Amino acid sequence: MAKEQPIAFHLSAPDRAECKRVAQLKLEPHSQRANALLLIESGLTHREAGAKSGLSIGQVRYALNRFRKFGSAMFPPPPLAKKKTVKQEISTEEAKPASKKLKKEKKKKKRSKKSKKENEKKKGPDSKKKKKKKKNKVKKK
């Protein structure tokens, strides 16, 4: 059997940086694939790259073909930065936990019910009777 020859495979600088980033994530199978691509670029054969990265020859070839088709888009995107801008700080103040929002809404409802009861007391018992009569007339029609 003839000895395998390493293939000519080169990564651009941004692609190499992306492969290094993904390889450090330890997120299988993406990190293994990225590591295999870096090893192939360094001159190893598919078999050697697979042995070092923990992939089979078929998986290495799949990763290589997928990279040729999609580029570094085959890898998951990097996590979003946690930097806060002025707008984010304002939105985090507004975005309080749901339980706190619910509590506030309940308090508002209680206040509105109390104010309705107080208004009815001020109007007197006759206002309730008038409302009931109006409802009864509507139902009869």
Number of C-alpha atoms within 10 A of each C-alpha: 3 4 6 11 10 15 12 9 13 14 16 8 9 10 17 17 14 17 23 16 16 23 22 12 12 11 12 11 16 18 20 26 30 29 25 31 28 23 18 24 18 15 16 19 20 24 19 20 25 24 14 13 21 16 21 15 16 12 17 27 18 13 21 19 12 15 18 12 11 10 13 20 12 15 18 10 10 10 6 6 6 6 6 10 9 7 8 12 11 11 11 11 9 10 12 10 10 9 9 11 13 11 11 12 12 12 12 12 12 12 12 12 12 12 12 12 12 12 11 14 13 10 11 11 10 10 12 12 11 11 10 11 11 10 11 11 9 9 8 6 5
